Amino acid sequence: MVVRARHGWTVNTLTWLVLCFWLALCLNVGSSQEMERAAVADGELHDVQFVTLDRMIAVGDRGLIMGSDNAGKTWSVRNSRSEFTLYSVCFVSEKVGCAVGGTVDPFTHRSRGVALVTSDGGKSWVRSQSNLPRLTGVALENSSCLLA
């Protein structure tokens, strides 16, 4: 476990995250309607960060972003509007954060990347408009600089 500034913890062990996610899901899913909503979250998760002591954001396959506002007891899918796999997420403050990812085209071998930014603590995400290569990590350099 790596400790980051401003309560930002990153867990790079996918096994721990998947175990916590499914445990939370099993303990909190009651109705068939809740089970259908949970089934939408289909994909492997690659990174998670504690934004505050209660708020967590996780990112993964096919633009999957999940959030918890109660320290992982329940999770909800956040709309990323991205088809790219997201590999890393980092927050500068409780409100401002960035998630990065991308893909490599199997035929042309062209790398394409994506950077998503949020200014509301991870509730909504906006795609940065630029030609990026595939990005596999983002980290906080100082209180105002993110490195990808």
Stockholm file with secondary structure:
# STOCKHOLM 1.0

chainA/1-148         MVVRARHGWTVNTLTWLVLCFWLALCLNVGSSQEMERAAVADGELHDVQFVTLDRMIAVGDRGLIMGSDNAGKTWSVRNSRSEFTLYSVCFVSEKVGCAVGGTVDPFTHRSRGVALVTSDGGKSWVRSQSNLPRLTGVALENSSCLLA
#=GR chainA/1-148 SS CEEETTTEEECCCHHHHHHHHHHHHHHHCCSHHHHHHHHTCCSCEEEEEESSSSCEEEEEGGGCEEEESSTTSSCEEECCCCCSEEEEEEESSSSCEEEEEEEECTTTCCEEEEEEEESSTTSSCEECCSCCCCCCCCEEEETTEEEC
#=GC SS_cons         CEEETTTEEECCCHHHHHHHHHHHHHHHCCSHHHHHHHHTCCSCEEEEEESSSSCEEEEEGGGCEEEESSTTSSCEEECCCCCSEEEEEEESSSSCEEEEEEEECTTTCCEEEEEEEESSTTSSCEECCSCCCCCCCCEEEETTEEEC
//
